[in-house]
Amino acid sequence: MDYPLAASLWQQLWQGLRGPQPAAAAPVFLDTATFSSAFAVSELAATSIGLATRATAELIGSDQPVSVNVRLASRWFQHSFSPRNRPAPALWDAFAGDYRSADGWIRLHTNAPPHRAAMESVLGRHADRHALAQQVARWQTETLEQAIVDAGGCAAQMRSEKGWQQHAQGQAVRDEPLIAWQRGAAAPARNWPMPAARPLLGVRVLDLTRVIAGPVATRFLASLGAEVLRLDPPDWGEPTLDEEMSCGKRRAVVDFTTAAGRETLRALLRQADVLVHGYRADALERLGFDAETRATLAPGLVDISLNAWGWRGPWRNRRGFDSLVQMACGIAERGMVWAASDRPTPLPVQALDHATGYLMAAAALEGLRQRRVTGYGSQARLSLARTALLLQQHPSRHASAGISAHQHDLLPTTELTPWGVGERLRAAARLPGTPQLCATPGCEPGAHPARW
């Protein structure tokens, strides 16, 4: 690894977590193979996982050194679970992807059925991608982007870094901290046992997240022994990610649009220590669960929130995903130039999602530490777009052969899930005496009741 890149990333990540105080010692970086990319993706993988692991050490007062296998951290940013003797589910809907428009490129995100329906309400139904591409080619990019967003869908025009910096949302993101902290309400003391082997034993984490970033955060907390309860809405499914993201968690289905569902959420919040949520900026407020209400229901709550585009600016409530942020903020355009390609070239993995997930986990651990020290809860806000800005400040400095798999990367045991058996990667980071290991395999939505 190019150590100055990792050192710079570590300093900025630590500052986001703990402010201007001197940074803790950076992890020891091992097996330093990196992705071939225009940006320091593997360095971001290693330092973000390292930050969450260092935050674990800070919480339990461990002075043990943290080490991170860079190649293995990169593999965790690809996927950690591989089905055995059966194909992995497709990652993308048949119509998701990049399309050439009349004046540029646009990415359509259609993985969720409502988002595909919104796209089709604007562009019509088509037999295949080729037919859809012909329709997209008739549109001006910005006009099509706005039309799909107005229909409730998800799309992003490919912009350059300069174009994003001049955009109102890009300017808003530039002025936000990597992690925006706010002190919460005072709370009675909690005597969590926090044994080194399972530091989060007895800590209740309410998980209101979907897809990748938030579930990465709660998966990491589960690997340290937290009791994670994930709430999914009715009819929601993530077949491409269920086995990947749900290990170590319990999963219930609750409809927040009903009075009974909101009462269930209130009851669960009252007993929660950590809340992790990934709704758009005003979504919980509209349901009657603004930040003040959450803190009143659960004094001392560690409240970690995520959105795609940042917390200020005209896009703060716009739907977004990692691939769309890469298109909008200039990452895909810069990758196209770097690769001398004729089409958008995104990062080799959805690094904004994964890195932000580990930053969220680090923030949750730091919030628990602050509660033990000060007696107050805390709120932390993060966004994919702000993580993207951090990465854009760290372009690659050398060519790379890429990331390969090694046989010893896998845990020695198989994982039995409702869908079959598979293999899980071993943890990329090491804190001696504190293993990162989920105790239960992945599970389906509604597998458990909505109670602690």
C-alpha positions in Angstrom: 0.0 0.0 0.0 1.1 3.6 -0.7 1.4 4.5 3.0 1.0 8.3 2.6 -2.5 7.6 1.0 -3.5 5.4 3.9 -2.1 7.8 6.5 -4.0 10.7 5.0 -7.2 8.7 4.9 -6.7 7.6 8.5 -6.2 11.1 9.7 -9.4 12.3 8.1 -11.4 9.3 9.3 -10.2 9.7 12.8 -10.9 13.5 12.7 -14.4 12.7 11.6 -14.8 10.2 14.5 -13.1 12.1 17.3 -12.5 15.6 16.2 -9.2 17.5 16.2 -7.5 15.5 18.9 -4.4 13.6 17.8 -5.2 10.5 15.9 -4.8 7.1 17.4 -2.1 4.9 15.9 -3.0 3.7 12.5 -3.5 0.0 12.0 -0.7 -2.2 10.8 -1.5 -2.9 7.2 -0.8 -6.4 5.9 -1.1 -8.2 2.5 -1.3 -4.9 0.7 -2.7 -5.8 -2.7 -5.1 -3.2 -4.0 -7.9 -2.8 -6.5 -7.1 -1.4 -9.9 -9.0 1.9 -9.8 -8.7 5.6 -10.4 -9.1 6.1 -6.7 -7.6 4.6 -3.5 -10.5 2.1 -3.0 -8.5 -0.6 -1.2 -6.9 2.0 1.1 -10.4 3.3 1.9 -11.5 -0.3 2.6 -8.6 -1.0 5.0 -8.8 2.3 6.9 -12.6 2.3 7.3 -12.6 -1.3 8.6 -9.6 -0.4 10.7 -11.5 2.6 12.1 -14.4 0.5 13.3 -12.0 -1.9 14.8 -10.0 0.8 16.6 -13.3 2.3 17.9 -14.0 -1.1 19.4 -10.7 -1.0 21.2 -11.3 2.5 22.4 -14.7 1.4 23.8 -13.4 -1.4 25.9 -10.1 0.3 26.8 -7.9 -2.2 24.9 -4.3 -1.2 24.2 -3.9 -4.1 21.8 -2.6 -3.2 18.3 -5.1 -3.3 15.4 -4.0 -4.9 12.1 -5.9 -5.0 8.8 -5.3 -7.3 5.8 -5.8 -4.9 2.9 -6.5 -7.6 0.3 -9.1 -9.2 2.5 -10.6 -5.8 3.4 -11.0 -5.3 -0.4 -12.7 -8.6 -0.7 -15.2 -7.7 2.0 -16.1 -4.7 -0.2 -17.0 -7.2 -2.9 -18.9 -9.7 -0.8 -18.3 -11.8 2.3 -20.6 -14.7 1.6 -20.4 -17.2 -1.3 -23.1 -19.8 -1.9 -21.8 -23.4 -2.3 -23.1 -25.6 -5.1 -25.6 -23.0 -6.3 -25.4 -19.8 -8.3 -25.2 -16.5 -6.5 -28.3 -14.3 -7.1 -28.1 -11.6 -9.7 -26.9 -8.3 -8.3 -28.8 -6.1 -10.7 -32.2 -5.9 -12.3 -32.2 -6.6 -16.0 -32.8 -2.9 -16.9 -30.4 -1.3 -14.3 -27.3 0.3 -15.6 -25.8 3.1 -17.7 -27.4 4.4 -20.9 -26.2 6.9 -23.5 -28.6 9.8 -23.8 -28.8 12.5 -26.5 -26.2 14.6 -24.8 -24.3 12.3 -22.3 -24.9 9.3 -20.0 -27.4 8.4 -17.4 -27.7 5.6 -14.9 -31.0 4.0 -14.1 -31.5 2.2 -10.8 -34.3 -0.3 -11.1 -33.5 -3.0 -8.5 -36.6 -2.2 -6.4 -39.9 -2.9 -8.1 -41.3 0.6 -7.3 -38.2 2.2 -8.8 -38.5 0.1 -12.0 -42.2 1.0 -12.3 -41.3 4.7 -11.9 -38.7 4.4 -14.7 -41.3 2.6 -16.9 -43.9 5.3 -16.3 -41.5 7.7 -18.0 -39.8 5.6 -20.6 -42.4 2.9 -21.1 -42.0 -0.9 -20.9 -39.5 -2.5 -23.2 -38.7 -6.1 -24.2 -35.0 -5.7 -23.5 -32.1 -3.3 -22.7 -31.5 -2.6 -26.4 -35.1 -1.3 -26.9 -34.8 0.7 -23.7 -31.5 2.2 -24.8 -33.1 3.4 -28.0 -35.7 5.3 -26.0 -33.2 6.8 -23.6 -31.1 8.0 -26.5 -34.0 10.4 -27.5 -33.8 12.3 -24.1 -31.6 15.1 -22.8 -29.9 13.7 -19.8 -30.8 16.3 -17.2 -34.5 16.3 -18.3 -34.7 12.5 -18.1 -33.0 12.5 -14.7 -35.5 14.9 -13.3 -38.5 13.2 -14.9 -37.6 9.8 -13.3 -37.0 11.4 -9.9 -40.3 13.3 -10.2 -42.0 9.9 -10.9 -40.6 8.5 -7.7 -37.7 6.7 -9.4 -33.9 6.7 -9.1 -31.6 8.0 -11.8 -28.4 10.1 -12.1 -26.8 12.0 -14.9 -23.0 11.4 -15.3 -21.3 14.6 -14.2 -17.7 15.6 -14.0 -16.1 16.4 -10.7 -16.1 20.1 -11.8 -19.7 19.9 -12.8 -20.6 18.4 -9.4 -18.6 21.0 -7.5 -20.6 23.7 -9.3 -23.9 22.0 -8.6 -25.9 23.2 -5.6 -25.9 19.8 -4.0 -22.2 19.3 -4.5 -21.6 22.6 -2.8 -23.8 21.6 0.1 -21.9 18.4 0.5 -18.6 20.1 0.4 -19.5 22.1 3.5 -20.6 19.1 5.6 -18.3 17.2 8.0 -17.6 13.5 7.3 -19.6 12.7 10.5 -21.9 15.4 11.9 -22.1 15.0 15.6 -24.6 16.4 18.1 -25.0 15.6 21.8 -28.1 13.8 22.7 -30.1 13.6 26.0 -28.7 12.7 29.4 -29.3 9.1 30.4 -29.1 6.8 33.4 -26.0 4.7 33.7 -25.9 1.4 31.9 -23.6 -1.3 33.1 -23.0 -3.3 30.0 -20.5 -6.1 30.8 -18.4 -5.4 27.6 -16.1 -8.4 27.9 -13.2 -8.3 25.4 -14.4 -11.4 23.6 -17.9 -10.0 23.0 -17.7 -6.2 23.7 -21.4 -5.5 22.7 -22.9 -8.2 24.7 -26.3 -6.9 26.0 -26.3 -3.8 23.7 -29.5 -3.5 21.8 -29.3 -2.2 18.3 -32.5 -1.3 16.4 -31.8 -1.6 12.6 -34.0 0.4 10.3 -31.7 0.1 7.2 -31.7 -1.6 3.8 -29.5 -2.6 1.0 -25.8 -2.2 1.8 -24.4 0.7 3.9 -26.6 0.5 7.0 -26.7 -3.3 7.0 -22.8 -3.3 6.8 -22.8 -1.2 10.0 -25.2 -3.4 11.9 -23.5 -6.6 10.7 -20.3 -5.3 12.1 -22.0 -4.5 15.5 -23.6 -8.0 15.4 -20.1 -9.5 14.9 -19.1 -8.0 18.3 -22.1 -9.5 20.1 -24.7 -6.8 19.8 -28.4 -7.9 19.8 -29.4 -6.5 16.4 -33.1 -6.4 15.5 -33.8 -5.4 11.9 -37.3 -4.1 11.0 -38.3 -4.5 7.4 -41.5 -3.2 5.8 -44.1 -5.6 4.4 -43.4 -7.0 1.0 -39.8 -5.8 1.1 -37.2 -8.2 -0.2 -33.5 -8.1 -0.9 -32.8 -11.5 -2.4 -29.4 -10.5 -3.6 -28.3 -9.4 -0.1 -30.2 -11.5 2.4 -27.4 -14.0 3.0 -24.7 -11.4 2.7 -26.0 -8.9 5.2 -28.4 -10.5 7.7 -25.9 -12.8 9.6 -25.9 -12.2 13.3 -29.3 -10.4 13.2 -32.9 -11.0 14.0 -35.5 -9.8 11.5 -39.1 -8.7 12.0 -41.6 -7.1 9.6 -43.4 -4.0 10.8 -45.6 -1.6 8.9 -44.8 2.0 10.1 -47.7 3.4 8.0 -50.1 1.9 10.5 -50.8 3.1 14.1 -50.0 -0.4 15.4 -46.7 -0.4 13.6 -45.7 3.0 15.0 -46.6 1.9 18.5 -44.4 -1.2 18.0 -41.5 1.2 16.9 -42.1 3.3 20.0 -41.9 0.3 22.3 -38.7 -1.0 20.7 -37.1 2.4 20.7 -37.7 2.8 24.5 -35.5 -0.2 25.1 -32.9 0.4 22.4 -29.3 1.5 23.1 -28.4 2.2 19.4 -30.6 3.2 16.5 -29.2 2.9 13.0 -31.4 4.2 10.2 -31.1 5.0 6.5 -34.3 6.7 5.6 -34.4 9.9 3.6 -33.8 13.1 5.6 -37.4 13.8 6.7 -38.9 10.3 6.5 -38.9 9.5 10.2 -40.0 13.0 11.1 -43.1 12.6 8.9 -44.0 9.5 10.8 -43.7 11.3 14.1 -40.2 10.2 15.1 -38.0 13.2 14.8 -34.7 13.3 16.6 -36.1 15.0 19.7 -38.9 12.4 20.0 -36.4 9.6 19.5 -34.2 11.0 22.3 -37.2 11.5 24.6 -38.3 7.9 24.0 -34.8 6.6 24.7 -32.7 8.9 26.8 -29.0 8.2 26.0 -29.8 6.8 22.6 -26.9 6.5 20.2 -28.7 7.6 17.0 -26.8 7.0 13.7 -28.4 8.1 10.5 -27.5 7.9 6.8 -28.7 9.3 3.6 -27.4 9.3 0.0 -26.9 12.9 -1.0 -26.1 14.8 2.2 -28.2 16.5 4.9 -28.5 19.9 3.3 -29.1 21.2 -0.2 -31.8 20.6 -2.7 -31.3 16.8 -3.0 -31.3 16.1 0.8 -34.6 14.1 0.4 -33.8 12.6 -3.0 -33.6 8.8 -3.3 -30.1 7.6 -4.0 -27.7 4.6 -4.1 -24.0 4.2 -4.3 -23.9 3.7 -8.1 -26.0 6.9 -8.6 -23.7 8.9 -6.3 -20.7 7.7 -8.3 -22.3 8.9 -11.5 -23.4 12.3 -10.2 -20.3 13.4 -8.3 -17.7 12.7 -11.0 -16.3 9.4 -9.9 -17.6 7.5 -12.9 -16.5 10.2 -15.3 -13.0 10.4 -13.8 -12.8 6.6 -14.0 -13.7 6.8 -17.7 -10.8 9.2 -18.3 -8.4 7.1 -16.2 -9.3 3.9 -18.0 -9.4 5.6 -21.5 -12.8 4.2 -21.9 -15.8 5.4 -24.0 -18.3 4.8 -21.3 -18.7 5.5 -17.5 -16.2 3.6 -15.4 -17.3 3.3 -11.8 -15.3 2.0 -8.9 -14.6 -1.8 -8.9 -16.9 -2.2 -5.9 -19.7 -0.2 -4.2 -17.1 1.4 -2.0 -19.2 4.3 -0.9 -21.7 2.0 0.6 -19.3 -0.3 2.4 -17.0 2.4 3.7 -19.9 4.5 5.0 -21.2 1.4 6.7 -18.0 0.9 8.6 -17.9 4.6 9.5 -21.5 4.2 10.8 -20.4 1.3 12.9 -17.4 3.3 14.2 -19.8 6.2 15.1 -22.1 3.8 17.0 -19.1 2.5 19.0 -17.8 6.0 19.6 -21.3 7.0 20.7 -21.4 4.2 23.2 -18.0 5.2 24.5 -19.2 8.8 24.9 -22.3 7.6 26.8 -20.1 5.7 29.2 -17.8 8.6 29.8 -20.3 11.6 29.8 -23.7 10.0 30.5 -25.1 11.5 27.3 -26.5 10.0 24.2 -25.4 11.3 20.7 -26.5 11.7 17.2 -24.3 11.2 14.2 -25.2 11.8 10.5 -23.3 10.5 7.5 -23.9 10.4 3.8 -22.7 8.5 0.7 -22.0 11.8 -1.1 -19.7 13.0 1.7 -17.8 9.7 1.7 -17.4 10.1 -2.1 -15.8 13.5 -1.5 -13.3 12.0 0.8 -12.4 9.3 -1.7 -12.1 11.9 -4.5 -9.4 13.6 -2.5 -7.4 10.4 -2.7 -6.7 9.3 -6.3 -4.6 6.3 -7.0 -0.9 6.9 -7.3 0.2 3.7 -8.9 -1.0 0.8 -11.1 -2.2 -2.4 -9.4 -2.6 -6.0 -10.4 -6.0 -6.1 -8.6 -7.4 -8.4 -5.9 -7.3 -12.2 -5.9 -8.9 -14.8 -3.7 -6.8 -17.1 -1.5 -8.0 -20.4 -0.1 -7.2 -19.4 3.5 -9.5 -16.3 3.2 -12.5 -18.4 4.2 -13.6 -19.4 7.7 -13.1 -23.1 8.3 -16.8 -23.7 8.9 -19.8 -23.6 6.5 -22.8 -21.4 7.1 -26.2 -22.9 6.8 -28.9 -20.4 5.8 -32.6 -20.8 4.8 -31.4 -20.7 1.2 -28.6 -23.3 1.5 -25.0 -23.6 2.6 -22.2 -21.2 1.9 -18.8 -19.9 3.0 -18.0 -16.7 4.8 -14.7 -14.7 4.6 -12.7 -14.4 7.8 -12.5 -11.0 9.3 -10.2 -8.5 7.6 -9.2 -6.7 10.8 -7.7 -8.2 14.0 -7.9 -6.9 17.5 -6.3 -9.5 19.7 -8.7 -11.0 22.2 -11.7 -9.6 20.3 -12.9 -11.7 17.4 -15.3 -10.4 14.8 -17.7 -13.2 14.2 -21.5 -13.4 13.8 -23.1 -16.0 15.9 -26.0 -16.9 13.7 -26.4 -17.3 9.9 -28.5 -15.1 7.6 -32.3 -15.1 7.9 -35.4 -14.1 6.0 -37.6 -11.0 6.7 -40.1 -11.8 9.3 -38.2 -14.7 10.8 -38.5 -13.3 14.3 -41.1 -11.3 16.3 -40.8 -7.6 16.7 -39.6 -7.6 20.3 -36.4 -7.7 22.2 
